[in-house]
Amino acid sequence: MRDLGKHPQIWNYPINQQDEIRRAYIKFGPYQFIMDEYPLSGLESHLRRFKAHWFKRWLTFQASAFRGHDESHESQNREKFLEILKLLASYNKEVDAVVLENAPQNAIYTSASIQKEILHVFARKVQNEIRNKIGNAKFCLIVDEVRDESKREQMALVRFIDKHGFVKERLIDVVHVKDTTSATLKEEICFALSHHNLNIQNVRGQGYDGASNMRGEWKGLQALIIQECPYAYYVHCFAHQL
């Protein structure tokens, strides 16, 4: 039975078998419910239908970026997504008739804003699922900052014990921060927790790197969090101790 929604929950198996069963699920790969025709959805004036062949978009499997720097009509290289569409259209007249410049003007679906909107919908669904699994349980913060390609500092968090008593580590959010001072990081963490309806009083641990803005005894991030929640004990993140 491939539909994971119909499987017993992993914690219902004997604890010594759970890792083995997880590996078996992963080995099966993603379950995709294939139908000849999917139900319609959307506005009555503009109904839409999912198509099974969308499960096989090449860029997704290759973990490649969709967008490029110059996707204008004059560009000699409109980057991977649009160039692949052009290639597919060149092999199939039916595809060519409904994509890129030949697509209906209200249904091109290739703009960066539309694709970002779709990705944001996916992200919200994942975050909501993680939040539901946390429930009212206590949780820990694992926070690190890094500069992305655009030189913007990004911060990620969280680790928790789910309602069944299993330790889980999940990336619940990536937050842009204007600087890496302890005060800014604390403000953004509190905002992110509030956004996901997580109470800072439920924090029971903090794991950061060894920088002074993170572990400083008086003004570091860990000290500021402890002022809010005295049970949020700090531990130097093992991944940074080398």
C-alpha positions as CSV (number, residue, x, y, z in Angstrom):
1,M,0.0,0.0,0.0
2,R,1.8,3.1,-1.2
3,D,-0.5,5.8,0.0
4,L,1.3,7.1,3.2
5,G,-2.0,8.6,4.4
6,K,-3.4,5.1,4.9
7,H,-0.3,3.7,6.6
8,P,-0.1,3.2,10.4
9,Q,1.7,6.1,12.1
10,I,5.4,5.4,12.6
11,W,5.2,5.5,16.4
12,N,2.7,2.6,16.3
13,Y,5.5,0.3,15.2
14,P,7.9,-1.3,17.8
15,I,10.6,1.3,18.5
16,N,13.4,-1.0,17.3
17,Q,11.8,-1.3,13.9
18,Q,11.0,2.4,13.3
19,D,14.2,3.4,11.6
20,E,14.0,0.3,9.3
21,I,10.5,1.2,8.3
22,R,11.4,4.8,7.7
23,R,14.2,3.7,5.3
24,A,11.7,1.4,3.5
25,Y,9.3,4.4,3.0
26,I,12.2,6.6,1.7
27,K,13.3,3.8,-0.7
28,F,9.8,3.6,-2.2
29,G,10.2,7.3,-3.2
30,P,7.3,9.8,-3.3
31,Y,3.8,8.5,-3.7
32,Q,1.9,10.3,-6.5
33,F,-1.8,9.6,-6.9
34,I,-2.1,9.2,-10.7
35,M,-5.5,9.8,-12.2
36,D,-6.6,10.0,-15.9
37,E,-8.6,13.1,-14.9
38,Y,-8.3,15.2,-11.7
39,P,-11.3,17.1,-10.2
40,L,-11.8,20.7,-11.2
41,S,-11.0,23.5,-8.8
42,G,-10.9,27.3,-8.7
43,L,-13.4,30.0,-9.8
44,E,-16.4,28.8,-11.8
45,S,-15.5,31.3,-14.5
46,H,-11.9,29.9,-14.7
47,L,-11.9,26.3,-13.6
48,R,-8.5,24.5,-13.5
49,R,-7.4,20.8,-13.3
50,F,-4.2,19.2,-12.1
51,K,-2.3,17.0,-14.6
52,A,-0.4,13.9,-13.7
53,H,2.6,14.8,-16.0
54,W,3.3,17.7,-13.7
55,F,4.8,15.2,-11.3
56,K,7.8,14.9,-13.7
57,R,9.2,18.5,-14.0
58,W,12.9,18.0,-14.9
59,L,14.2,21.0,-12.9
60,T,12.6,19.7,-9.7
61,F,14.5,16.4,-9.9
62,Q,17.8,18.2,-10.7
63,A,17.3,20.7,-7.8
64,S,18.0,23.5,-10.3
65,A,16.9,27.1,-10.2
66,F,13.9,28.0,-12.3
67,R,14.5,31.7,-12.8
68,G,17.3,33.5,-14.6
69,H,18.8,37.0,-14.7
70,D,17.5,38.0,-18.1
71,E,14.3,36.2,-19.4
72,S,13.3,38.9,-21.9
73,H,12.5,38.0,-25.5
74,E,15.7,39.6,-26.6
75,S,17.9,37.5,-24.3
76,Q,20.1,34.9,-26.0
77,N,19.7,32.6,-22.9
78,R,16.4,32.9,-21.1
79,E,17.6,30.3,-18.5
80,K,16.6,26.8,-17.7
81,F,12.8,26.9,-17.2
82,L,12.0,28.9,-20.3
83,E,14.7,27.3,-22.5
84,I,13.3,23.8,-21.6
85,L,9.8,25.0,-22.5
86,K,11.2,26.2,-25.9
87,L,12.9,22.9,-26.4
88,L,9.8,20.9,-25.7
89,A,7.7,23.1,-27.9
90,S,10.1,22.6,-30.8
91,Y,9.4,18.8,-30.7
92,N,5.6,19.0,-30.4
93,K,3.3,21.3,-32.3
94,E,0.5,20.9,-29.7
95,V,2.8,22.0,-26.9
96,D,4.1,24.9,-29.0
97,A,0.5,26.1,-29.6
98,V,-0.1,26.8,-25.9
99,V,3.2,27.8,-24.3
100,L,5.3,31.0,-24.1
101,E,4.3,33.6,-26.7
102,N,1.5,31.4,-28.0
103,A,-0.2,30.8,-24.6
104,P,-3.4,32.6,-23.8
105,Q,-2.4,35.9,-22.2
106,N,-4.2,35.2,-18.9
107,A,-2.7,31.7,-18.5
108,I,1.0,31.8,-19.2
109,Y,2.1,30.9,-15.7
110,T,5.8,31.5,-16.3
111,S,6.2,34.8,-14.5
112,A,8.5,34.9,-11.4
113,S,5.6,36.3,-9.3
114,I,3.3,33.4,-10.2
115,Q,6.0,30.8,-9.5
116,K,6.9,32.4,-6.2
117,E,3.3,32.5,-5.2
118,I,3.0,28.7,-5.9
119,L,6.2,28.1,-3.8
120,H,4.9,30.2,-1.0
121,V,1.7,28.1,-0.9
122,F,3.8,25.0,-0.7
123,A,5.9,26.5,2.1
124,R,2.9,27.6,4.2
125,K,1.4,24.1,4.0
126,V,4.7,22.5,5.2
127,Q,5.0,25.1,8.0
128,N,1.4,24.5,9.1
129,E,2.0,20.7,9.2
130,I,5.2,21.2,11.4
131,R,3.3,23.6,13.7
132,N,0.4,21.1,14.1
133,K,2.9,18.4,15.0
134,I,4.5,20.6,17.7
135,G,1.1,21.2,19.3
136,N,1.5,22.5,22.8
137,A,4.8,20.6,23.4
138,K,8.0,22.2,24.7
139,F,10.6,22.8,22.1
140,C,14.2,24.0,21.6
141,L,15.7,26.7,19.4
142,I,18.5,25.8,17.0
143,V,19.4,29.0,15.3
144,D,22.1,29.9,12.8
145,E,22.7,32.8,10.4
146,V,24.3,32.8,7.0
147,R,24.6,35.2,4.1
148,D,22.9,34.1,1.0
149,E,24.0,34.9,-2.5
150,S,22.4,38.4,-2.4
151,K,24.5,39.2,0.8
152,R,21.3,39.1,3.0
153,E,21.6,37.5,6.4
154,Q,19.2,34.6,6.8
155,M,18.3,32.9,10.1
156,A,16.7,29.4,10.5
157,L,15.1,27.5,13.4
158,V,13.6,24.8,15.4
159,R,13.9,21.5,17.3
160,F,11.0,20.0,19.2
161,I,9.5,16.9,20.9
162,D,6.2,16.0,19.4
163,K,3.1,15.0,21.3
164,H,4.1,11.4,21.1
165,G,7.4,12.0,22.8
166,F,9.7,11.7,19.8
167,V,12.5,14.2,19.2
168,K,12.1,16.0,15.8
169,E,14.3,18.5,14.1
170,R,12.5,20.6,11.5
171,L,13.3,23.8,9.6
172,I,10.2,25.8,10.3
173,D,11.3,29.2,9.0
174,V,14.0,31.2,7.2
175,V,14.0,34.8,8.3
176,H,15.9,37.8,6.8
177,V,17.6,39.8,9.5
178,K,19.1,43.3,8.9
179,D,22.1,42.6,11.1
180,T,23.4,39.9,13.5
181,T,23.3,41.7,16.8
182,S,21.8,39.7,19.6
183,A,19.0,42.2,20.1
184,T,18.0,41.9,16.4
185,L,18.2,38.1,16.4
186,K,16.1,38.0,19.6
187,E,13.5,40.3,18.1
188,E,13.2,38.3,14.9
189,I,13.0,35.0,16.8
190,C,10.2,36.3,19.0
191,F,8.4,37.6,15.9
192,A,8.8,34.2,14.1
193,L,7.6,32.2,17.1
194,S,4.6,34.6,17.4
195,H,3.8,34.3,13.7
196,H,3.6,30.5,14.1
197,N,1.6,30.8,17.3
198,L,4.5,29.3,19.4
199,N,4.9,30.5,23.0
200,I,8.4,31.5,23.9
201,Q,7.6,30.3,27.5
202,N,7.7,26.8,26.0
203,V,11.3,27.0,25.0
204,R,13.4,24.5,26.9
205,G,16.8,24.7,25.1
206,Q,18.9,26.9,22.9
207,G,21.6,25.7,20.5
208,Y,23.9,28.2,18.8
209,D,27.4,28.6,17.6
210,G,30.1,30.0,19.9
211,A,30.1,33.6,18.6
212,S,29.9,36.3,21.4
213,N,26.6,37.7,20.0
214,M,25.1,34.2,20.4
215,R,26.5,32.8,23.7
216,G,27.6,36.0,25.5
217,E,26.8,35.6,29.2
218,W,25.2,39.1,29.6
219,K,24.2,40.4,26.2
220,G,24.3,37.4,24.0
221,L,21.2,35.9,22.3
222,Q,21.1,33.1,24.8
223,A,21.0,35.5,27.7
224,L,18.2,37.6,26.2
225,I,16.1,34.5,25.6
226,I,16.7,33.4,29.2
227,Q,15.3,36.7,30.4
228,E,12.1,35.8,28.7
229,C,12.1,32.1,29.6
230,P,14.5,31.0,32.5
231,Y,14.1,27.3,31.5
232,A,15.7,27.8,28.0
233,Y,19.1,26.4,28.8
234,Y,21.9,27.1,26.3
235,V,24.1,24.4,24.9
236,H,26.9,25.1,22.4
237,C,25.7,23.5,19.1
238,F,27.7,20.2,18.6
239,A,27.8,21.0,14.8
240,H,29.9,24.1,15.6
241,Q,32.3,22.7,18.2
242,L,35.0,21.5,15.8
